[in-house]
Amino acid sequence: MSILRRKCICRYPGGAALVGVILLAAGWGGAVRGAEEVQPPLINPNQASSGQLAGLPGLDTEGAKKIVDSRPFLSMGDLLRTLGTSLDEETLDRLGRRMFIPIDLNSASREEILAIPGVGARMAHEFDEYRPYRAMAEFRREIGKYVDEKEVARLERYVFLPIDLNTASDEEILAIPGLGKRMLHEFKEYRPYTSIEQFRREIGKYVDDREVARLERYVTIHRP
């Protein structure tokens, strides 16, 4: 499968236009059935240590420190703007395969989906085609029509589905990146939540506004 690369303007929520370099495939993008590739660990820059970050493509000690000092980030666009570094196409792709801030399967923009390394226009269409996703198993089943299980597992690392604040299990809450047992207690302490505003107010007693905003991405309130 031939690979076409082009530059595009990516607009991320809460920020100005980001000139990014996105790898687009002349087909589905990513691995086709039968592909074999060992995937390196995917690091979340909101939780990684400066040592972990400094070893990534395009990042030195200064860049790693800037990430740690400026986080949390709500998107990769926010992070790249903070770095203020122009990364070439190959380096940006390599960095995205090692470090990424997960995106919401049901609300992510097309530009955010295309920022996932190896995802091309046709696969971005399939991501959007099956919305809204009600469970990750649904994502695996639908995207598994086009790529093998290994590639589905790779793509799954880049996405998430918000959990219901009032019904989520301990395991589901603890799956939120960077959330520990103490915050698990606080999440459950204020149930039932009747609005996201209530969540912001109560959890805002323990963390600052930026961290509340980061946590808010991973939760929702399902109405009866």
C-alpha positions in Angstrom: 0.0 0.0 0.0 1.5 3.3 -1.0 1.7 6.0 1.6 0.9 9.6 0.8 2.1 12.3 3.1 0.8 15.8 3.2 0.8 18.8 5.6 -2.5 20.0 6.9 -3.9 22.6 9.3 -5.2 20.8 12.4 -7.5 22.6 14.7 -7.7 21.3 18.2 -10.3 22.3 20.8 -9.4 25.2 22.9 -6.5 26.5 20.8 -5.5 28.2 17.6 -4.7 26.4 14.4 -1.8 24.0 14.6 0.3 23.3 11.6 0.8 19.6 11.9 2.1 16.9 9.7 -0.3 14.0 9.4 0.5 10.6 7.8 -2.3 9.8 5.4 -2.6 6.4 3.7 -3.9 5.8 0.2 -6.3 3.2 1.7 -7.2 2.4 5.2 -4.0 3.5 6.9 -2.5 1.3 9.6 -2.0 -2.4 9.3 -4.0 -4.6 7.1 -5.0 -8.2 8.0 -2.0 -10.4 8.6 0.4 -7.6 9.4 3.0 -8.3 12.1 4.6 -5.6 14.1 5.7 -5.2 17.7 4.1 -2.1 19.2 6.2 0.0 21.7 4.5 1.2 24.9 2.3 4.3 24.4 3.1 7.0 26.9 0.6 9.6 28.2 2.5 12.9 28.5 0.2 13.9 31.4 1.6 11.1 33.6 5.0 10.3 32.2 8.2 11.2 34.1 10.7 13.7 32.6 13.1 10.8 32.1 10.5 8.8 30.0 9.7 11.9 28.0 13.3 12.9 27.3 13.9 9.6 25.5 11.2 10.1 22.9 11.6 11.1 19.3 12.1 14.9 19.0 12.2 15.6 22.7 15.3 16.5 24.7 15.7 17.3 28.4 14.5 20.9 27.9 11.4 19.7 26.0 10.6 17.1 28.6 10.8 19.6 31.4 8.5 22.0 29.5 5.9 19.3 29.2 6.1 18.4 32.9 5.9 22.0 34.0 3.0 22.9 31.8 0.7 19.9 32.1 -2.0 18.7 32.2 -2.8 19.0 28.5 -6.2 18.4 27.0 -4.9 17.4 23.6 -1.8 16.8 21.6 -2.4 20.1 19.9 -2.1 21.9 23.2 1.1 20.0 24.0 2.8 20.7 20.6 1.9 24.4 20.9 3.4 24.5 24.3 6.6 23.0 23.0 6.7 25.5 20.2 8.9 23.1 18.3 8.5 22.4 14.6 8.9 18.7 14.1 9.4 17.2 10.7 7.0 14.7 9.3 8.9 11.6 10.2 9.7 12.7 13.7 6.1 13.7 14.4 4.9 10.3 13.3 7.5 8.5 15.4 6.6 10.7 18.4 2.9 9.9 18.0 3.6 6.2 18.1 5.3 6.6 21.5 3.3 9.4 23.1 -0.3 10.5 22.8 -3.2 12.0 24.7 -6.2 9.7 24.1 -9.2 11.1 22.2 -12.9 10.6 22.8 -14.3 8.2 20.3 -17.6 9.9 20.1 -16.6 13.6 20.1 -13.1 13.8 18.6 -12.9 15.9 15.4 -11.8 14.5 12.1 -8.4 16.3 12.5 -7.9 14.6 15.9 -8.6 11.2 14.5 -6.3 11.8 11.6 -3.6 12.7 14.1 -3.5 9.0 15.2 -0.4 7.6 13.5 -1.2 5.4 10.6 -4.9 6.5 10.3 -5.8 7.7 6.9 -8.9 9.3 5.4 -10.8 6.1 4.8 -10.2 4.8 8.3 -11.1 8.1 9.8 -14.4 7.7 7.9 -15.0 4.3 9.5 -14.3 5.7 13.0 -17.0 8.3 12.4 -19.4 5.9 10.6 -20.2 3.8 13.7 -20.8 6.7 16.1 -22.0 6.8 18.7 -20.1 4.0 20.3 -21.7 2.6 23.5 -18.8 0.3 24.5 -15.2 -0.4 23.5 -16.3 -3.9 22.3 -18.4 -2.2 19.6 -15.3 -0.3 18.4 -13.4 -3.5 18.3 -16.1 -5.3 16.3 -16.7 -2.5 13.8 -13.1 -1.5 13.1 -12.1 -5.2 13.1 -14.0 -5.5 9.8 -11.1 -3.6 8.2 -7.9 -4.5 10.1 -6.6 -7.4 12.1 -6.9 -7.8 15.9 -3.4 -6.5 16.5 -4.1 -3.3 14.6 -7.4 -2.8 16.4 -5.6 -3.2 19.7 -3.0 -0.6 18.6 -5.7 1.9 17.6 -7.6 1.3 20.8 -4.7 2.7 22.8 -5.4 6.1 21.2 -9.1 6.4 22.2 -11.4 6.2 25.1 -15.1 6.3 25.9 -16.3 8.5 28.8 -17.7 6.6 31.8 -20.9 7.3 33.6 -20.1 9.2 36.8 -23.0 7.6 38.7 -22.7 4.0 37.6 -19.0 3.4 36.7 -17.2 0.6 38.6 -14.1 1.2 40.7 -12.1 -0.5 37.9 -13.5 1.8 35.3 -12.8 5.0 37.3 -9.3 3.8 38.1 -8.7 3.3 34.4 -8.8 7.1 34.0 -5.1 8.1 33.4 -3.5 9.4 36.5 -6.4 8.7 38.9 -5.6 6.9 42.1 -7.6 5.4 45.0 -7.9 8.7 46.9 -9.6 10.4 44.0 -11.6 7.3 43.3 -13.1 7.9 46.8 -13.9 11.5 46.0 -15.6 10.6 42.7 -17.9 8.2 44.5 -18.4 10.4 47.6 -20.6 12.9 45.7 -22.9 10.5 43.9 -25.4 10.9 42.5 -24.2 13.6 40.2 -27.0 15.6 38.6 -24.8 17.8 36.4 -21.2 18.2 35.2 -21.2 21.5 37.0 -21.6 19.6 40.2 -18.7 17.4 39.3 -16.5 20.4 38.6 -17.5 22.0 41.9 -16.9 19.0 44.1 -13.7 17.6 42.5 -12.4 21.2 42.3 -12.1 21.1 46.1 -9.1 18.7 45.6 -7.4 19.7 42.3 -7.0 22.9 40.3 -9.2 23.9 37.3 -6.9 22.5 34.7 -6.9 19.1 36.3 -10.7 19.2 36.7 -10.9 19.9 33.0 -8.6 17.0 32.2 -10.6 14.6 34.3 -13.9 15.9 32.9 -12.9 14.6 29.4 -13.2 11.0 30.7 -16.7 11.3 32.4 -20.3 11.9 31.5 -23.7 11.6 33.1 -26.2 9.3 31.4 -29.7 10.6 31.6 -32.6 8.1 32.1 
